[in-house]
């Protein structure tokens, strides 16, 4: 069992930056492909970014490419999402998730989820 806890969300203005953190307990994150998802009101949960367990290969959604960066520190069992140039359309609850798959962009392949952290971007 892996427990994931997100932090770092908040209310910011358009153009600002935020860094989200996902801390894990129970097991090392090095065994999992890690992903960030987000869900805006009235919309489905969508993949934002993912990072592989060994080489740190990343994948980023087109909507945030060039603005968001995912990284991981297996020693500290933490995954980060650095967000720059935030836009109002980035407003959502952001979730951290862990998958036993080699790589995954679909939420169906993720085994563990955090509770989420709210990010609100004002115009």
C-alpha positions as CSV (number, residue, x, y, z in Angstrom):
1,X,0.0,0.0,0.0
2,X,1.2,3.5,-0.9
3,X,-0.1,6.6,0.6
4,X,0.3,9.8,-1.4
5,X,-0.2,13.3,-0.1
6,X,-0.1,16.3,-2.4
7,X,0.8,19.9,-1.3
8,X,1.7,23.2,-2.7
9,X,-1.5,24.3,-4.3
10,X,-3.1,27.7,-3.8
11,X,-4.5,30.8,-5.4
12,X,-2.2,32.6,-7.8
13,X,-2.5,35.1,-10.7
14,X,-2.1,34.3,-14.3
15,X,1.6,34.1,-15.2
16,X,2.7,33.0,-11.7
17,X,4.5,29.8,-10.9
18,X,3.8,27.0,-8.4
19,X,5.5,23.8,-7.4
20,X,3.3,20.9,-6.3
21,X,4.8,18.1,-4.2
22,X,3.6,14.6,-3.7
23,X,5.0,12.8,-0.7
24,X,4.7,9.0,-0.4
25,X,4.7,6.8,2.6
26,X,4.5,3.1,2.9
27,X,6.7,2.1,0.0
28,X,9.5,3.6,-2.1
29,X,8.3,5.5,-5.2
30,X,11.1,3.9,-7.2
31,X,8.8,0.9,-7.9
32,X,6.2,3.0,-9.7
33,X,5.6,5.1,-12.7
34,X,4.3,8.4,-11.3
35,X,1.8,10.8,-12.8
36,X,0.1,14.0,-12.2
37,X,-3.6,14.5,-13.2
38,X,-6.0,17.3,-12.9
39,X,-9.7,17.7,-12.8
40,X,-11.6,20.9,-13.3
41,X,-15.2,21.4,-12.3
42,X,-17.5,19.6,-14.7
43,X,-14.7,18.0,-16.6
44,X,-13.1,14.6,-16.6
45,X,-9.8,13.9,-14.9
46,X,-7.0,14.5,-17.4
47,X,-3.3,13.4,-17.6
48,X,-0.9,16.2,-17.0
49,X,2.6,14.6,-16.8
50,X,4.3,11.3,-16.0
51,X,7.8,10.1,-15.1
52,X,9.3,6.7,-15.4
53,X,10.7,4.9,-12.4
54,X,14.3,4.3,-13.4
55,X,15.6,6.7,-16.1
56,X,13.2,9.5,-15.3
57,X,11.8,9.7,-18.8
58,X,8.9,12.2,-18.8
59,X,5.8,12.7,-20.8
60,X,3.8,15.9,-20.7
61,X,0.3,16.8,-22.0
62,X,0.3,19.1,-25.0
63,X,-1.8,21.6,-23.0
64,X,1.0,22.2,-20.5
65,X,4.1,21.4,-22.6
66,X,6.8,23.9,-22.1
67,X,5.2,25.3,-18.9
68,X,5.0,22.3,-16.6
69,X,7.8,19.9,-15.6
70,X,7.6,16.7,-13.6
71,X,10.5,15.4,-11.6
72,X,11.1,12.8,-8.9
73,X,13.4,12.2,-6.0
74,X,13.2,8.5,-5.2
75,X,15.5,8.9,-2.2
76,X,13.0,11.3,-0.7
77,X,10.0,9.5,-2.0
78,X,8.7,12.7,-3.5
79,X,7.4,13.7,-6.9
80,X,7.2,17.3,-8.0
81,X,5.2,19.3,-10.6
82,X,6.8,22.6,-11.4
83,X,4.3,24.9,-13.1
84,X,5.2,28.1,-14.8
85,X,3.2,30.7,-16.8
86,X,0.0,29.5,-15.2
87,X,-3.3,30.3,-17.0
88,X,-6.8,30.5,-15.7
89,X,-7.6,27.3,-17.6
90,X,-5.0,25.5,-15.4
91,X,-7.5,25.9,-12.5
92,X,-8.3,22.4,-11.2
93,X,-7.7,19.9,-8.4
94,X,-4.3,18.3,-9.1
95,X,-3.8,14.7,-8.2
96,X,-0.7,12.6,-7.8
97,X,-0.9,8.9,-8.7
98,X,1.3,5.8,-8.8
99,X,1.2,3.1,-11.4
100,X,2.8,-0.4,-11.6
101,X,2.7,0.0,-15.3
102,X,5.8,0.9,-17.2
103,X,4.2,4.1,-18.4
104,X,0.6,5.3,-18.4
105,X,-1.4,8.3,-19.4
106,X,-4.8,6.8,-18.6
107,X,-6.1,7.1,-15.0
108,X,-7.3,3.5,-15.3
109,X,-3.7,2.2,-15.1
110,X,-3.0,4.0,-11.8
111,X,-3.2,2.0,-8.6
112,X,-2.8,4.7,-5.9
113,X,-4.0,8.2,-5.7
114,X,-3.6,11.2,-3.4
115,X,-6.5,13.3,-2.2
116,X,-5.6,16.2,-4.4
117,X,-4.6,19.8,-4.0
118,X,-6.5,22.8,-5.4
119,X,-4.8,25.2,-7.8
120,X,-6.7,28.3,-8.7
121,X,-5.4,30.8,-11.3
122,X,-7.1,34.2,-11.5
123,X,-7.0,36.3,-14.6
